Amino acid sequence: MKLAQLKQKVYEAWEFLNTYKGRVLQPENFKLEMLSFGDLRRKDTWVSALARFEALNAYHNCLDAYMLILNDFNFTRDRWDYEYRHQILDEFLMIPDALDLLELGLEQLLKEPFAPENRREASGFFELVEEQRSLLKLPTGPVWRLTGTYPARAS
């Protein structure tokens, strides 16, 4: 995405977030808030702002937790924000209770009332989680102990 488009998307996300909060929009506040993200000439500043605003919008607009998985974080290649999916999810996970919302959403989605088609529709979310796991290099297998080491004992 070109920088001009990115700036427009950031402004729209900021505008939506502040409208939700019931604030009167003042364009001069946008620039002041953007300065907290860094140098406005750099694209990564705008990406950081976009990720933060999109994550906050997803959190504040969550009526049903399963919609986070089916809609907000179901990143498919045809979405305009696909290339920023990791940053948006990372910002979302920094919000207190955000992980609990995702867990609840998965529980809701995997329960009986949802048809298998609905679960398949969430493929973008599951791919994102798999990508995150491989990026972080988290161990998913059993934890092995080195030979000759012993577990700590209470004295």
DSSP file (Angstrom, degrees, kcal/mol; ACC not computed):
  #  RESIDUE AA STRUCTURE BP1 BP2  ACC     N-H-->O    O-->H-N    N-H-->O    O-->H-N    TCO  KAPPA ALPHA  PHI   PSI    X-CA   Y-CA   Z-CA
    1    1 A M              0   0    0      0, 0.0     2,-0.1     0, 0.0    80,-0.0   0.000 360.0 360.0 360.0 136.3    0.0    0.0    0.0
    2    2 A K     >  -     0   0    0      1,-0.1     4,-2.5     4,-0.0     5,-0.2  -0.344 360.0-113.1 -71.7 155.2    1.3    3.4   -0.9
    3    3 A L  H  > S+     0   0    0      1,-0.2     4,-2.7     2,-0.2     5,-0.2   0.867 115.4  54.5 -60.3 -39.5    2.0    5.9    1.9
    4    4 A A  H  > S+     0   0    0      2,-0.2     4,-1.7     1,-0.2    -1,-0.2   0.913 111.2  45.2 -62.8 -42.1   -0.8    8.3    0.8
    5    5 A Q  H  > S+     0   0    0      2,-0.2     4,-2.4     1,-0.2    -2,-0.2   0.913 112.2  52.2 -65.3 -42.6   -3.4    5.4    1.0
    6    6 A L  H  X S+     0   0    0     -4,-2.5     4,-2.5     1,-0.2    -2,-0.2   0.912 107.6  51.5 -60.9 -43.8   -2.0    4.3    4.3
    7    7 A K  H  X S+     0   0    0     -4,-2.7     4,-2.4     1,-0.2    -1,-0.2   0.897 109.8  50.1 -60.3 -40.8   -2.3    7.8    5.7
    8    8 A Q  H  X S+     0   0    0     -4,-1.7     4,-2.4     2,-0.2    -2,-0.2   0.913 110.9  48.6 -64.5 -42.7   -6.0    7.9    4.6
    9    9 A K  H  X S+     0   0    0     -4,-2.4     4,-2.3     2,-0.2    -2,-0.2   0.886 110.9  51.0 -64.9 -39.0   -6.7    4.5    6.2
   10   10 A V  H  X S+     0   0    0     -4,-2.5     4,-2.7     2,-0.2     5,-0.2   0.927 110.3  49.2 -63.6 -44.6   -5.1    5.6    9.4
   11   11 A Y  H  X S+     0   0    0     -4,-2.4     4,-2.9     1,-0.2    -2,-0.2   0.919 111.1  49.7 -61.7 -43.0   -7.1    8.8    9.5
   12   12 A E  H  X S+     0   0    0     -4,-2.4     4,-2.4     2,-0.2    -1,-0.2   0.903 112.3  47.4 -62.9 -41.1  -10.3    6.8    8.9
   13   13 A A  H  X S+     0   0    0     -4,-2.3     4,-2.3     2,-0.2    -2,-0.2   0.908 113.8  47.6 -66.7 -41.6   -9.5    4.4   11.7
   14   14 A W  H  X S+     0   0    0     -4,-2.7     4,-2.5     2,-0.2     5,-0.2   0.915 112.3  49.9 -63.0 -43.9   -8.7    7.3   14.0
   15   15 A E  H  X S+     0   0    0     -4,-2.9     4,-2.2    -5,-0.2    -2,-0.2   0.914 111.5  48.3 -61.8 -44.6  -11.9    9.0   13.1
   16   16 A F  H  X S+     0   0    0     -4,-2.4     4,-2.1     2,-0.2    -2,-0.2   0.916 111.9  49.8 -63.3 -43.9  -13.9    5.9   13.7
   17   17 A L  H  X S+     0   0    0     -4,-2.3     4,-1.5     1,-0.2    -2,-0.2   0.915 114.2  43.9 -62.3 -44.3  -12.3    5.3   17.1
   18   18 A N  H  <>S+     0   0    0     -4,-2.5     5,-2.2     2,-0.2     4,-0.3   0.820 110.8  53.7 -74.9 -30.4  -12.9    8.9   18.2
   19   19 A T  H ><5S+     0   0    0     -4,-2.2     3,-1.2    -5,-0.2    -1,-0.2   0.895 107.0  53.6 -66.1 -39.4  -16.4    9.0   16.9
   20   20 A Y  H 3<5S+     0   0    0     -4,-2.1    -2,-0.2     1,-0.3    -1,-0.2   0.886 105.3  53.3 -60.4 -39.5  -17.1    5.8   18.9
   21   21 A K  T 3<5S-     0   0    0     -4,-1.5    -1,-0.3    -5,-0.1    -2,-0.2   0.531 116.8-116.6 -75.5  -4.9  -15.8    7.5   22.0
   22   22 A G  T < 5 +     0   0    0     -3,-1.2    -3,-0.2    -4,-0.3     2,-0.2   0.700  63.3 148.6  79.3  20.1  -18.2   10.4   21.4
   23   23 A R      < -     0   0    0     -5,-2.2     2,-0.6     1,-0.1    -1,-0.2  -0.517  54.5-112.9 -85.9 154.1  -15.6   13.0   20.9
   24   24 A V        -     0   0    0     -2,-0.2     2,-0.3     1,-0.0    -1,-0.1  -0.772  40.4-120.7 -82.2 124.6  -15.8   16.0   18.7
   25   25 A L        +     0   0    0     -2,-0.6     3,-0.1     3,-0.0   -10,-0.0  -0.505  32.8 179.5 -74.3 129.1  -13.3   15.4   15.9
   26   26 A Q    >>  -     0   0    0     -2,-0.3     3,-2.1     1,-0.1     4,-0.8  -0.958  21.8-149.5-128.4 111.8  -10.7   18.1   15.5
   27   27 A P  H >> S+     0   0    0      0, 0.0     4,-1.2     0, 0.0     3,-0.6   0.782  95.5  63.7 -53.7 -30.3   -8.2   17.4   12.7
   28   28 A E  H 3> S+     0   0    0      1,-0.2     4,-1.5     2,-0.2     5,-0.1   0.805  96.9  58.2 -66.2 -25.9   -5.4   19.1   14.6
   29   29 A N  H <> S+     0   0    0     -3,-2.1     4,-2.6     1,-0.2    -1,-0.2   0.801  97.2  62.3 -71.0 -28.2   -5.6   16.4   17.3
   30   30 A F  H <X S+     0   0    0     -4,-0.8     4,-2.5    -3,-0.6    -1,-0.2   0.944 104.6  45.7 -61.4 -47.5   -5.0   13.8   14.7
   31   31 A K  H  X S+     0   0    0     -4,-1.2     4,-1.8     1,-0.2    -1,-0.2   0.912 112.5  51.0 -64.3 -41.8   -1.5   15.2   14.0
   32   32 A L  H  X S+     0   0    0     -4,-1.5     4,-0.6     1,-0.2    -1,-0.2   0.916 112.8  45.8 -61.3 -42.9   -0.7   15.6   17.7
   33   33 A E  H >< S+     0   0    0     -4,-2.6     3,-1.0     1,-0.2     4,-0.3   0.883 109.5  55.2 -68.0 -37.4   -1.7   12.0   18.3
   34   34 A M  H >< S+     0   0    0     -4,-2.5     3,-1.9     1,-0.2     4,-0.5   0.840  96.6  65.0 -64.9 -32.6    0.2   10.7   15.3
   35   35 A L  H >< S+     0   0    0     -4,-1.8     3,-0.9     1,-0.3    -1,-0.2   0.771  90.0  66.9 -62.3 -24.6    3.4   12.4   16.6
   36   36 A S  T << S+     0   0    0     -3,-1.0    -1,-0.3    -4,-0.6    -2,-0.2   0.685  96.6  56.0 -69.7 -15.7    3.3   10.0   19.6
   37   37 A F  T <  S-     0   0    0     -3,-1.9     2,-0.3     1,-0.3    -1,-0.2   0.603 117.2-104.9 -90.4 -13.4    4.0    7.1   17.1
   38   38 A G  S <  S+     0   0    0     -3,-0.9     2,-0.3    -4,-0.5    -1,-0.3  -0.896  71.2   5.7 130.0-158.9    7.2    8.7   15.7
   39   39 A D    >   -     0   0    0     -2,-0.3     3,-1.7     1,-0.1     6,-0.3  -0.492  54.6-147.7 -69.4 120.8    8.4   10.5   12.7
   40   40 A L  T 3  S+     0   0    0     -2,-0.3    -1,-0.1     1,-0.3     6,-0.1   0.579  93.9  65.8 -70.1  -8.8    5.5   11.2   10.3
   41   41 A R  T 3  S+     0   0    0      4,-0.0     2,-0.4     5,-0.0    -1,-0.3   0.619  87.8  84.3 -84.4 -12.9    7.8   10.9    7.3
   42   42 A R  S X> S-     0   0    0     -3,-1.7     4,-1.0     1,-0.1     3,-0.5  -0.735  71.2-144.7 -97.5 138.0    8.3    7.2    8.0
   43   43 A K  H 3> S+     0   0    0     -2,-0.4     4,-2.2     1,-0.2     3,-0.3   0.866  98.7  62.1 -66.3 -37.0    6.0    4.5    6.8
   44   44 A D  H 3> S+     0   0    0      1,-0.2     4,-2.2     2,-0.2    -1,-0.2   0.799  98.2  58.4 -63.5 -26.7    6.5    2.4    9.9
   45   45 A T  H <> S+     0   0    0     -3,-0.5     4,-2.0    -6,-0.3    -1,-0.2   0.925 109.0  44.1 -63.0 -44.7    5.1    5.2   12.0
   46   46 A W  H  X S+     0   0    0     -4,-1.0     4,-2.5    -3,-0.3    -2,-0.2   0.845 111.5  53.1 -70.9 -34.6    1.8    5.1   10.0
   47   47 A V  H  X S+     0   0    0     -4,-2.2     4,-2.6     2,-0.2    -1,-0.2   0.915 109.0  50.0 -65.8 -42.5    1.8    1.3   10.1
   48   48 A S  H  X S+     0   0    0     -4,-2.2     4,-2.3     2,-0.2    -2,-0.2   0.915 112.3  47.3 -61.2 -43.5    2.1    1.4   13.9
   49   49 A A  H  X S+     0   0    0     -4,-2.0     4,-2.8     2,-0.2     5,-0.3   0.918 111.6  50.5 -64.9 -43.6   -0.7    3.9   14.2
   50   50 A L  H  X S+     0   0    0     -4,-2.5     4,-2.9     1,-0.2     5,-0.3   0.935 110.6  49.6 -59.5 -46.2   -2.9    1.9   11.9
   51   51 A A  H  X S+     0   0    0     -4,-2.6     4,-2.2     1,-0.2    -1,-0.2   0.921 113.3  46.4 -60.4 -44.6   -2.3   -1.3   13.9
   52   52 A R  H  X S+     0   0    0     -4,-2.3     4,-2.5     2,-0.2     5,-0.2   0.946 115.6  44.2 -63.7 -48.8   -3.2    0.5   17.2
   53   53 A F  H  X S+     0   0    0     -4,-2.8     4,-2.4     1,-0.2    -2,-0.2   0.905 114.9  48.2 -66.1 -41.6   -6.3    2.2   15.9
   54   54 A E  H  X S+     0   0    0     -4,-2.9     4,-2.3    -5,-0.3    -1,-0.2   0.900 112.5  49.5 -65.2 -39.8   -7.6   -1.0   14.1
   55   55 A A  H  X S+     0   0    0     -4,-2.2     4,-2.2    -5,-0.3    -2,-0.2   0.927 112.5  46.8 -64.6 -44.9   -7.0   -3.1   17.2
   56   56 A L  H  X S+     0   0    0     -4,-2.5     4,-2.8     1,-0.2     5,-0.2   0.889 111.3  52.1 -65.2 -38.5   -8.8   -0.6   19.5
   57   57 A N  H  X S+     0   0    0     -4,-2.4     4,-1.9    -5,-0.2    -2,-0.2   0.921 109.8  48.9 -62.8 -43.1  -11.7   -0.4   17.0
   58   58 A A  H  < S+     0   0    0     -4,-2.3    -2,-0.2     2,-0.2    -1,-0.2   0.909 114.4  46.4 -62.1 -41.4  -12.0   -4.2   17.0
   59   59 A Y  H >< S+     0   0    0     -4,-2.2     3,-1.1     1,-0.2    -2,-0.2   0.945 115.6  42.9 -67.1 -49.3  -11.9   -4.3   20.8
   60   60 A H  H 3< S+     0   0    0     -4,-2.8    -1,-0.2     1,-0.2    -2,-0.2   0.769 115.7  48.7 -71.7 -25.5  -14.4   -1.5   21.4
   61   61 A N  T 3< S+     0   0    0     -4,-1.9     2,-0.8    -5,-0.2    -1,-0.2   0.277  78.5 124.0 -98.0  11.4  -16.8   -2.7   18.7
   62   62 A C    <   +     0   0    0     -3,-1.1     3,-0.2     1,-0.2    -4,-0.0  -0.625  19.5 157.4 -78.5 108.8  -16.9   -6.3   19.8
   63   63 A L  S    S+     0   0    0     -2,-0.8     2,-0.4     1,-0.4    -1,-0.2   0.803  76.1  24.9 -94.9 -40.1  -20.5   -7.3   20.4
   64   64 A D  S >> S-     0   0    0      1,-0.1     3,-1.7    44,-0.0     4,-0.5  -0.996  74.4-142.0-127.1 126.4  -20.0  -11.0   19.9
   65   65 A A  H >> S+     0   0    0     -2,-0.4     3,-1.3     1,-0.3     4,-0.7   0.820  99.0  62.9 -59.7 -32.9  -16.6  -12.5   20.5
   66   66 A Y  H 3> S+     0   0    0      1,-0.3     4,-2.4     2,-0.2     3,-0.4   0.772  91.8  66.6 -65.7 -22.4  -16.9  -14.9   17.6
   67   67 A M  H <>>S+     0   0    0     -3,-1.7     4,-2.2     1,-0.2     5,-1.5   0.763  89.7  64.5 -70.0 -23.2  -17.2  -12.0   15.2
   68   68 A L  I <<>S+     0   0    0     -3,-1.3     5,-3.3    -4,-0.5    -1,-0.2   0.903 110.8  37.8 -59.9 -38.9  -13.6  -11.1   16.1
   69   69 A I  I  <5S+     0   0    0     -4,-0.7    56,-0.3    -3,-0.4    -2,-0.2   0.886 121.5  42.2 -81.5 -41.2  -12.6  -14.4   14.5
   70   70 A L  I  <5S+     0   0    0     -4,-2.4    -2,-0.2     3,-0.1    -3,-0.2   0.748 136.1   5.2 -78.2 -23.0  -15.1  -14.4   11.6
   71   71 A N  I ><5S+     0   0    0     -4,-2.2     3,-0.9    -5,-0.2    -3,-0.2   0.701 125.0  42.9-125.0 -67.7  -14.7  -10.8   10.7
   72   72 A D  I 3 <S+     0   0    0     -5,-1.5    -3,-0.2     1,-0.3    -4,-0.2   0.879 128.0  24.4 -61.0 -43.9  -12.1   -8.6   12.4
   73   73 A F  T 3 <S+     0   0    0     -5,-3.3     2,-1.4    -6,-0.2    -1,-0.3   0.161  89.3 106.9-110.9  18.0   -9.1  -11.0   12.4
   74   74 A N    <   -     0   0    0     -3,-0.9     2,-0.5    -6,-0.2    50,-0.1  -0.581  55.9-174.0 -92.4  71.4  -10.2  -13.2    9.5
   75   75 A F        +     0   0    0     -2,-1.4     2,-0.3    49,-0.3    53,-0.1  -0.557   6.3 178.1 -76.5 118.3   -7.5  -11.8    7.2
   76   76 A T    >   -     0   0    0     -2,-0.5     3,-2.2     1,-0.0     6,-0.2  -0.807  43.5-105.0-114.5 161.4   -7.8  -13.0    3.7
   77   77 A R  T 3  S+     0   0    0     -2,-0.3     5,-0.1     1,-0.3     6,-0.1   0.700 116.5  60.5 -61.9 -19.9   -5.5  -12.0    0.8
   78   78 A D  T 3  S+     0   0    0      4,-0.1    -1,-0.3     3,-0.1     2,-0.2   0.508  81.9 102.8 -87.4  -2.8   -8.2   -9.8   -0.7
   79   79 A R  S X  S-     0   0    0     -3,-2.2     3,-1.3     1,-0.1     4,-0.2  -0.556  74.8-131.7 -80.3 144.9   -8.5   -7.5    2.3
   80   80 A W  T 3  S+     0   0    0      1,-0.3     3,-0.3    -2,-0.2    -1,-0.1   0.788 106.8  48.5 -65.1 -27.2   -6.9   -4.1    2.2
   81   81 A D  T >  S+     0   0    0      1,-0.2     3,-1.4     2,-0.1    -1,-0.3   0.216  75.9 111.5 -99.1  14.8   -5.2   -4.6    5.6
   82   82 A Y  G X  S+     0   0    0     -3,-1.3     3,-1.5     1,-0.3     4,-0.2   0.878  73.8  55.0 -57.2 -41.4   -3.8   -8.1    4.9
   83   83 A E  G 3  S+     0   0    0     -3,-0.3    -1,-0.3     1,-0.3     3,-0.2   0.658 110.7  46.4 -70.8 -13.1   -0.2   -7.0    4.8
   84   84 A Y  G <> S+     0   0    0     -3,-1.4     4,-2.3     1,-0.1    -1,-0.3   0.219  77.6 112.2-108.9  13.0   -0.6   -5.4    8.3
   85   85 A R  H <> S+     0   0    0     -3,-1.5     4,-2.4     1,-0.2     5,-0.2   0.849  75.5  50.3 -59.2 -39.6   -2.4   -8.4    9.9
   86   86 A H  H  > S+     0   0    0     -4,-0.2     4,-2.5     1,-0.2    -1,-0.2   0.916 111.8  47.1 -68.0 -42.2    0.5   -9.4   12.2
   87   87 A Q  H  > S+     0   0    0      2,-0.2     4,-2.4     1,-0.2    -2,-0.2   0.898 112.4  50.3 -65.4 -39.7    0.9   -5.9   13.6
   88   88 A I  H  X S+     0   0    0     -4,-2.3     4,-2.3     2,-0.2    -2,-0.2   0.931 112.6  45.9 -65.6 -45.1   -2.9   -5.5   14.1
   89   89 A L  H  X S+     0   0    0     -4,-2.4     4,-2.5     2,-0.2    -2,-0.2   0.915 111.6  52.5 -64.3 -41.8   -3.1   -8.8   16.0
   90   90 A D  H  X S+     0   0    0     -4,-2.5     4,-0.7     1,-0.2    -2,-0.2   0.919 111.1  47.0 -59.5 -43.8    0.0   -8.0   18.1
   91   91 A E  H >< S+     0   0    0     -4,-2.4     3,-0.8     1,-0.2     4,-0.4   0.898 110.8  52.5 -64.6 -39.9   -1.6   -4.6   19.1
   92   92 A F  H >< S+     0   0    0     -4,-2.3     3,-1.6     1,-0.2    -2,-0.2   0.913 105.1  54.7 -62.3 -42.1   -4.9   -6.3   19.9
   93   93 A L  H 3< S+     0   0    0     -4,-2.5    -1,-0.2     1,-0.3     6,-0.2   0.652  97.5  65.5 -69.0 -14.1   -3.2   -8.8   22.2
   94   94 A M  T << S+     0   0    0     -3,-0.8    -1,-0.3    -4,-0.7    -2,-0.2   0.640  82.2  94.4 -78.9 -14.8   -1.6   -5.9   24.1
   95   95 A I  S X  S-     0   0    0     -3,-1.6     3,-2.0    -4,-0.4     4,-0.4  -0.623  90.1-108.0 -78.8 131.1   -5.1   -4.9   25.3
   96   96 A P  T 3  S+     0   0    0      0, 0.0    -1,-0.1     0, 0.0    -2,-0.1  -0.334 103.7  13.2 -57.1 140.2   -6.1   -6.3   28.7
   97   97 A D  T 3> S+     0   0    0     -4,-0.1     4,-1.8     1,-0.1     5,-0.1   0.382  93.1 114.4  74.0  -1.3   -8.7   -9.0   28.3
   98   98 A A  H <> S+     0   0    0     -3,-2.0     4,-2.1     1,-0.2     5,-0.2   0.914  75.4  50.3 -66.0 -41.8   -8.2   -9.3   24.5
   99   99 A L  H  > S+     0   0    0     -4,-0.4     4,-2.4    -6,-0.2    -1,-0.2   0.885 108.4  53.7 -63.4 -37.4   -6.9  -12.8   24.7
  100  100 A D  H  > S+     0   0    0      1,-0.2     4,-2.6     2,-0.2    -1,-0.2   0.878 106.7  52.6 -63.3 -37.4   -9.9  -13.8   26.8
  101  101 A L  H  X S+     0   0    0     -4,-1.8     4,-2.6     2,-0.2    -2,-0.2   0.912 109.5  48.0 -64.6 -42.2  -12.1  -12.4   24.1
  102  102 A L  H  X S+     0   0    0     -4,-2.1     4,-2.4     2,-0.2    -2,-0.2   0.906 111.6  50.5 -64.8 -40.2  -10.4  -14.4   21.4
  103  103 A E  H  X S+     0   0    0     -4,-2.4     4,-2.4     2,-0.2    -2,-0.2   0.933 111.8  47.2 -62.3 -45.6  -10.7  -17.5   23.6
  104  104 A L  H  X S+     0   0    0     -4,-2.6     4,-2.7     1,-0.2    -2,-0.2   0.903 110.4  53.4 -62.1 -41.4  -14.4  -16.9   24.1
  105  105 A G  H  X S+     0   0    0     -4,-2.6     4,-2.4   -40,-0.3    -1,-0.2   0.901 109.4  47.9 -61.0 -41.5  -14.9  -16.3   20.4
  106  106 A L  H  X S+     0   0    0     -4,-2.4     4,-2.3     2,-0.2    -1,-0.2   0.908 111.1  51.0 -65.7 -41.4  -13.2  -19.6   19.6
  107  107 A E  H  X S+     0   0    0     -4,-2.4     4,-0.6     1,-0.2    -2,-0.2   0.928 112.6  46.5 -60.6 -44.2  -15.4  -21.4   22.1
  108  108 A Q  H >< S+     0   0    0     -4,-2.7     3,-0.7     1,-0.2     6,-0.3   0.916 113.8  48.1 -63.5 -43.0  -18.5  -19.8   20.6
  109  109 A L  H 3< S+     0   0    0     -4,-2.4    -1,-0.2     1,-0.2    -2,-0.2   0.846 111.9  48.4 -68.1 -34.9  -17.4  -20.7   17.1
  110  110 A L  H 3< S+     0   0    0     -4,-2.3    -1,-0.2    -5,-0.2    -2,-0.2   0.477  92.1  99.2 -89.2  -1.6  -16.6  -24.3   17.9
  111  111 A K  S X< S-     0   0    0     -3,-0.7     3,-1.2    -4,-0.6    -3,-0.0  -0.341  90.5 -93.1 -80.0 169.9  -19.8  -25.0   19.7
  112  112 A E  T 3  S+     0   0    0      1,-0.2    -1,-0.1    -2,-0.1    -4,-0.0   0.797 111.0  67.1 -56.3 -44.1  -22.7  -26.8   18.1
  113  113 A P  T 3  S+     0   0    0      0, 0.0     2,-0.4     0, 0.0    -1,-0.2   0.755  86.7  83.8 -58.9 -21.3  -25.0  -24.0   16.8
  114  114 A F  S <  S-     0   0    0     -3,-1.2    -5,-0.0    -6,-0.3     0, 0.0  -0.645  79.2-132.4 -84.8 134.8  -22.3  -23.0   14.2
  115  115 A A    >>  -     0   0    0     -2,-0.4     4,-1.4     1,-0.1     3,-0.8  -0.423  25.0-109.1 -78.0 157.4  -22.3  -24.9   11.0
  116  116 A P  H 3> S+     0   0    0      0, 0.0     4,-2.3     0, 0.0     5,-0.2   0.805 118.4  64.0 -57.2 -28.5  -19.0  -26.3    9.6
  117  117 A E  H 3> S+     0   0    0      1,-0.2     4,-2.0     2,-0.2     5,-0.1   0.906  99.7  52.2 -62.3 -39.7  -19.2  -23.6    6.9
  118  118 A N  H <> S+     0   0    0     -3,-0.8     4,-0.6     1,-0.2    -1,-0.2   0.896 109.1  49.5 -62.4 -39.1  -18.9  -20.9    9.5
  119  119 A R  H >< S+     0   0    0     -4,-1.4     3,-0.9     1,-0.2    -1,-0.2   0.896 109.9  50.8 -66.5 -39.2  -15.8  -22.6   10.9
  120  120 A R  H >< S+     0   0    0     -4,-2.3     3,-1.6     1,-0.2    -1,-0.2   0.836 100.7  63.9 -67.2 -31.1  -14.3  -22.8    7.4
  121  121 A E  H >< S+     0   0    0     -4,-2.0     3,-0.5     1,-0.3    -1,-0.2   0.749  94.0  62.9 -63.0 -22.1  -15.0  -19.1    6.9
  122  122 A A  T XX  +     0   0    0     -3,-0.9     4,-1.9    -4,-0.6     3,-0.8   0.204  66.3 114.9 -87.8  16.7  -12.5  -18.4    9.7
  123  123 A S  H <>  +     0   0    0     -3,-1.6     4,-2.5     1,-0.3    -1,-0.2   0.834  69.8  59.5 -59.1 -33.7   -9.6  -19.9    7.8
  124  124 A G  H <> S+     0   0    0     -3,-0.5     4,-1.8     1,-0.2   -49,-0.3   0.879 105.9  48.4 -62.2 -37.6   -7.9  -16.5    7.6
  125  125 A F  H <> S+     0   0    0     -3,-0.8     4,-2.3   -56,-0.3    -2,-0.2   0.931 111.7  48.3 -66.9 -45.5   -7.8  -16.3   11.4
  126  126 A F  H  X S+     0   0    0     -4,-1.9     4,-2.1     1,-0.2    -2,-0.2   0.869 111.2  50.7 -65.8 -35.8   -6.4  -19.8   11.7
  127  127 A E  H  X S+     0   0    0     -4,-2.5     4,-2.5    -5,-0.2    -1,-0.2   0.895 109.0  52.2 -65.6 -39.6   -3.7  -19.1    9.1
  128  128 A L  H  X S+     0   0    0     -4,-1.8     4,-2.6     2,-0.2    -2,-0.2   0.918 109.2  48.9 -62.4 -43.9   -2.8  -15.9   10.9
  129  129 A V  H  X S+     0   0    0     -4,-2.3     4,-2.4     2,-0.2    -1,-0.2   0.911 111.3  50.0 -62.9 -42.0   -2.4  -17.8   14.2
  130  130 A E  H  X S+     0   0    0     -4,-2.1     4,-2.0     2,-0.2    -2,-0.2   0.907 111.4  48.6 -63.3 -41.5   -0.2  -20.5   12.5
  131  131 A E  H  X S+     0   0    0     -4,-2.5     4,-2.2     2,-0.2    -2,-0.2   0.908 110.5  51.3 -64.0 -41.6    1.9  -17.7   10.9
  132  132 A Q  H  X S+     0   0    0     -4,-2.6     4,-2.2     1,-0.2    -2,-0.2   0.914 108.5  51.9 -61.3 -42.7    2.3  -16.0   14.3
  133  133 A R  H  X>S+     0   0    0     -4,-2.4     5,-1.2     1,-0.2     4,-1.1   0.910 111.7  45.6 -61.9 -42.8    3.4  -19.3   15.9
  134  134 A S  H  <5S+     0   0    0     -4,-2.0    -1,-0.2     1,-0.2    -2,-0.2   0.832 111.6  52.9 -72.3 -30.5    6.0  -19.9   13.3
  135  135 A L  H  <5S+     0   0    0     -4,-2.2    -2,-0.2     1,-0.2    -1,-0.2   0.879 113.3  43.0 -68.4 -37.2    7.3  -16.3   13.6
  136  136 A L  H  <5S-     0   0    0     -4,-2.2    -1,-0.2    -5,-0.2    -2,-0.2   0.651  98.5-138.8 -83.9 -15.6    7.7  -16.6   17.3
  137  137 A K  T  <5 +     0   0    0     -4,-1.1    -3,-0.2    -5,-0.2    -4,-0.1   0.911  35.1 178.2  56.6  45.6    9.3  -20.0   17.2
  138  138 A L      < -     0   0    0     -5,-1.2     2,-0.3     1,-0.1    -1,-0.2  -0.582  32.3-114.0 -79.4 139.6    7.3  -21.1   20.2
  139  139 A P        +     0   0    0      0, 0.0    -1,-0.1     0, 0.0     4,-0.1  -0.558  35.8 172.8 -72.3 133.3    7.7  -24.7   21.3
  140  140 A T        +     0   0    0     -2,-0.3     3,-0.1     2,-0.1    -2,-0.0   0.444  55.5  73.2-117.7  -4.5    4.6  -26.7   20.8
  141  141 A G  S    S-     0   0    0      1,-0.2     2,-0.0     3,-0.0     3,-0.0  -0.215  98.4 -56.6 -96.5-169.8    5.9  -30.2   21.7
  142  142 A P        -     0   0    0      0, 0.0     2,-0.6     0, 0.0    -1,-0.2  -0.335  54.7-112.9 -68.9 152.3    6.8  -31.7   25.0
  143  143 A V        -     0   0    0     -3,-0.1     2,-0.3    -4,-0.1     0, 0.0  -0.771  33.5-151.5 -87.8 123.7    9.5  -30.0   27.2
  144  144 A W        -     0   0    0     -2,-0.6     2,-0.4    -3,-0.0    -3,-0.0  -0.744   2.7-140.2 -99.7 143.7   12.6  -32.1   27.4
  145  145 A R        -     0   0    0     -2,-0.3     2,-0.1     4,-0.1     3,-0.1  -0.807  25.4-110.9 -99.5 142.3   15.0  -32.1   30.3
  146  146 A L    >   -     0   0    0     -2,-0.4     3,-1.8     1,-0.1     2,-0.1  -0.418  42.0 -96.9 -67.6 145.0   18.7  -32.2   29.7
  147  147 A T  T 3  S+     0   0    0      1,-0.3    -1,-0.1    -2,-0.1     3,-0.1  -0.407 110.6  25.8 -62.1 135.1   20.4  -35.4   30.8
  148  148 A G  T 3  S+     0   0    0      1,-0.3     2,-0.3    -2,-0.1    -1,-0.3   0.443  95.6 114.5  90.2   0.0   21.9  -35.1   34.2
  149  149 A T    <   -     0   0    0     -3,-1.8    -1,-0.3     0, 0.0    -4,-0.1  -0.781  48.0-158.2-103.3 152.0   19.6  -32.3   35.4
  150  150 A Y        -     0   0    0     -2,-0.3     3,-0.1    -3,-0.1    -4,-0.0  -0.937  25.2-101.6-127.7 148.3   17.1  -32.7   38.2
  151  151 A P        -     0   0    0      0, 0.0     2,-0.1     0, 0.0    -6,-0.0  -0.351  49.3 -96.1 -65.5 150.1   13.9  -30.8   39.0
  152  152 A A        -     0   0    0      1,-0.0     2,-0.4    -2,-0.0     0, 0.0  -0.390  39.4-150.2 -66.8 142.5   14.2  -28.3   41.8
  153  153 A R        -     0   0    0     -3,-0.1     2,-0.3    -2,-0.1    -1,-0.0  -0.904  16.3-116.2-115.8 144.8   13.2  -29.5   45.3
  154  154 A A              0   0    0     -2,-0.4     0, 0.0     1,-0.1     0, 0.0  -0.588 360.0 360.0 -74.2 138.0   11.7  -27.4   48.1
  155  155 A S              0   0    0     -2,-0.3    -1,-0.1     0, 0.0    -2,-0.0   0.449 360.0 360.0 -91.4 360.0   14.0  -27.4   51.1
